[in-house]
Amino acid sequence: MTTSTTTATTTSTTTDADRAALHFGFFELEVLRTRRVGHSFLRVTFGGESLADFRSGGRDQSLSLFLPQPHVEHTVLPSTDEDTWFAAWRGMPADEMPVMRSYTVREQRTAPGGAVEVDIDFVLHGDSSPASNWAGRAREGSRIMAIGPRVAANKSVRFQVRPDADLLVMYADETALPAAAAILAALPAGHRVRAVFEVPHEDDRLALETAAEAEFTWLVRDPGTGAARADAVVGALRAAELPGIADGSAYAWLAGEAGTVRAARRHLVQERALDRRAVRFTGYWRLGASEEELLAEAYSGRAPSEDPESAL
Ligand SMILES: Cc1cc2nc3c(=O)[nH]c(=O)nc-3n(C[C@H](O)[C@H](O)[C@H](O)COP(=O)(O)OP(=O)(O)OC[C@H]3O[C@@H](n4cnc5c(N)ncnc54)[C@H](O)[C@@H]3O)c2cc1C
């Protein structure tokens, strides 16, 4: 009796912050090896003892990486305590403070000896951006820190397709291609997928494995396309046959450059009559804005909403 009362009380007072603390934790990731995949991607394989507690939920599982400044070899955070790490990190001198960036777990696996390995595919888009720069100079033995999942059912897995969804519509640019690849790998047979993938180079058209019945349209972007990139993506979606999209059994997952993602969502909801609640959309980055600037917008409440119910 006492036990069940305690359990009920604990459950009813568990806050989002409590859940986040249970679901996520700090991990030290050590670079085991790197490999170029496609023209724009560098696959970094990480290991490390702390990964024994890492539980990726698969699909578009994201995590936050802390990457050292160019003159620093390994990431060091003054605190990894859940209550103090943020203030301690933000209080570091600017030229020592690691940058925090969002990335996707492309794959988690157990190596033959039993150690856990995690692959992350970094888009190399220039040395003046901290994460891209770090990836370009990552060497075996480099150590970084991450906040990642400790339970597989966690809020950073955004892709939650209903089992009865008949048609999955996808859009991803190169930054979201690792997530799209992991989603496709997890989809069982019986799903129909129509996907538009937009990449900077012919050789970024990666071989994607899936048991689903899938059709991919690849768009190779012209250099310097800028804001007009959204037109090509919406054009490809407009040309796609999406039978049954408006009958309640379709689901869309859209991720990539924020302006393009919003344009794709508008097209699906306004022109193709897809229920807006059936669209999961995420701006992975925005032309002209660093992740710090996007986070500052989010903290100040100025960021555009990614709630499915939000206005178009
Ligand atoms: C949930 C989530 C998952 C993500 N997963 C991945 C992933 O698996 N792999 C991956 O490569 N990225 C991924 N991203 C995107 C990545 O976090 C951003 O591209 C990030 O801005 C890269 O940091 P940076 O330090 O290189 O550039 P920043 O310092 O953030 O930006 C500097 C400048 O570069 C521009 N920029 C940023 N990214 C790109 C790009 N790819 N191409 C051209 N210009 C760019 C910005 O607009 C800005 O002008 C993900 C983002 C989110 C939110």
Ligand as a Chemical Component Dictionary entry (heavy atoms), coordinates in Angstrom:
data_LIG
# 
_chem_comp.id                   LIG 
_chem_comp.type                 NON-POLYMER 
_chem_comp.pdbx_formal_charge   0 
_chem_comp.three_letter_code    LIG 
# 
loop_
_chem_comp_atom.comp_id 
_chem_comp_atom.atom_id 
_chem_comp_atom.alt_atom_id 
_chem_comp_atom.type_symbol 
_chem_comp_atom.charge 
_chem_comp_atom.model_Cartn_x 
_chem_comp_atom.model_Cartn_y 
_chem_comp_atom.model_Cartn_z 
_chem_comp_atom.pdbx_ordinal 
LIG C1  C1  C 0 18.597 17.743 -34.811 1  
LIG C2  C2  C 0 19.771 18.096 -35.745 2  
LIG C3  C3  C 0 20.537 17.074 -36.299 3  
LIG C4  C4  C 0 21.605 17.389 -37.171 4  
LIG N1  N1  N 0 22.354 16.367 -37.700 5  
LIG C5  C5  C 0 23.396 16.658 -38.525 6  
LIG C6  C6  C 0 24.242 15.615 -39.047 7  
LIG O1  O1  O 0 24.080 14.417 -38.727 8  
LIG N2  N2  N 0 25.256 15.973 -39.888 9  
LIG C7  C7  C 0 25.487 17.297 -40.223 10 
LIG O2  O2  O 0 26.435 17.564 -40.974 11 
LIG N3  N3  N 0 24.723 18.292 -39.726 12 
LIG C8  C8  C 0 23.693 18.006 -38.877 13 
LIG N4  N4  N 0 22.938 19.014 -38.367 14 
LIG C9  C9  C 0 23.194 20.394 -38.816 15 
LIG C10 C10 C 0 24.367 21.052 -38.075 16 
LIG O3  O3  O 0 24.087 21.111 -36.697 17 
LIG C11 C11 C 0 24.538 22.486 -38.645 18 
LIG O4  O4  O 0 24.896 22.429 -39.998 19 
LIG C12 C12 C 0 25.515 23.317 -37.850 20 
LIG O5  O5  O 0 25.252 24.673 -38.140 21 
LIG C13 C13 C 0 26.972 23.003 -38.198 22 
LIG O6  O6  O 0 27.790 23.771 -37.338 23 
LIG P1  P1  P 0 29.062 24.595 -37.872 24 
LIG O7  O7  O 0 29.829 24.967 -36.657 25 
LIG O8  O8  O 0 29.733 23.812 -38.929 26 
LIG O9  O9  O 0 28.413 25.882 -38.541 27 
LIG P2  P2  P 0 27.788 27.173 -37.766 28 
LIG O10 O10 O 0 28.843 27.888 -37.010 29 
LIG O11 O11 O 0 26.586 26.736 -37.015 30 
LIG O12 O12 O 0 27.345 28.071 -38.988 31 
LIG C14 C14 C 0 28.272 28.935 -39.662 32 
LIG C15 C15 C 0 27.723 29.305 -41.039 33 
LIG O13 O13 O 0 27.648 28.110 -41.828 34 
LIG C16 C16 C 0 26.320 27.947 -42.341 35 
LIG N5  N5  N 0 26.069 26.509 -42.361 36 
LIG C17 C17 C 0 25.759 25.674 -41.338 37 
LIG N6  N6  N 0 25.637 24.424 -41.775 38 
LIG C18 C18 C 0 25.868 24.450 -43.114 39 
LIG C19 C19 C 0 25.900 23.457 -44.134 40 
LIG N7  N7  N 0 25.695 22.146 -43.865 41 
LIG N8  N8  N 0 26.168 23.859 -45.406 42 
LIG C20 C20 C 0 26.425 25.150 -45.696 43 
LIG N9  N9  N 0 26.407 26.139 -44.764 44 
LIG C21 C21 C 0 26.145 25.787 -43.494 45 
LIG C22 C22 C 0 25.410 28.734 -41.402 46 
LIG O14 O14 O 0 24.273 29.191 -42.089 47 
LIG C23 C23 C 0 26.313 29.885 -40.986 48 
LIG O15 O15 O 0 26.241 30.923 -41.933 49 
LIG C24 C24 C 0 21.879 18.736 -37.488 50 
LIG C25 C25 C 0 21.118 19.760 -36.891 51 
LIG C26 C26 C 0 20.072 19.441 -36.045 52 
LIG C27 C27 C 0 19.253 20.557 -35.415 53 
# 
loop_
_chem_comp_bond.comp_id 
_chem_comp_bond.atom_id_1 
_chem_comp_bond.atom_id_2 
_chem_comp_bond.value_order 
_chem_comp_bond.pdbx_ordinal 
LIG C1  C2  SING 1  
LIG C2  C3  SING 2  
LIG C2  C26 DOUB 3  
LIG C3  C4  DOUB 4  
LIG C4  N1  SING 5  
LIG C4  C24 SING 6  
LIG N1  C5  DOUB 7  
LIG C5  C6  SING 8  
LIG C5  C8  SING 9  
LIG C6  O1  DOUB 10 
LIG C6  N2  SING 11 
LIG N2  C7  SING 12 
LIG C7  O2  DOUB 13 
LIG C7  N3  SING 14 
LIG N3  C8  DOUB 15 
LIG C8  N4  SING 16 
LIG N4  C9  SING 17 
LIG N4  C24 SING 18 
LIG C9  C10 SING 19 
LIG C10 O3  SING 20 
LIG C10 C11 SING 21 
LIG C11 O4  SING 22 
LIG C11 C12 SING 23 
LIG C12 O5  SING 24 
LIG C12 C13 SING 25 
LIG C13 O6  SING 26 
LIG O6  P1  SING 27 
LIG P1  O7  DOUB 28 
LIG P1  O8  SING 29 
LIG P1  O9  SING 30 
LIG O9  P2  SING 31 
LIG P2  O10 DOUB 32 
LIG P2  O11 SING 33 
LIG P2  O12 SING 34 
LIG O12 C14 SING 35 
LIG C14 C15 SING 36 
LIG C15 O13 SING 37 
LIG C15 C23 SING 38 
LIG O13 C16 SING 39 
LIG C16 N5  SING 40 
LIG C16 C22 SING 41 
LIG N5  C17 SING 42 
LIG N5  C21 SING 43 
LIG C17 N6  DOUB 44 
LIG N6  C18 SING 45 
LIG C18 C19 SING 46 
LIG C18 C21 DOUB 47 
LIG C19 N7  SING 48 
LIG C19 N8  DOUB 49 
LIG N8  C20 SING 50 
LIG C20 N9  DOUB 51 
LIG N9  C21 SING 52 
LIG C22 O14 SING 53 
LIG C22 C23 SING 54 
LIG C23 O15 SING 55 
LIG C24 C25 DOUB 56 
LIG C25 C26 SING 57 
LIG C26 C27 SING 58 
# 
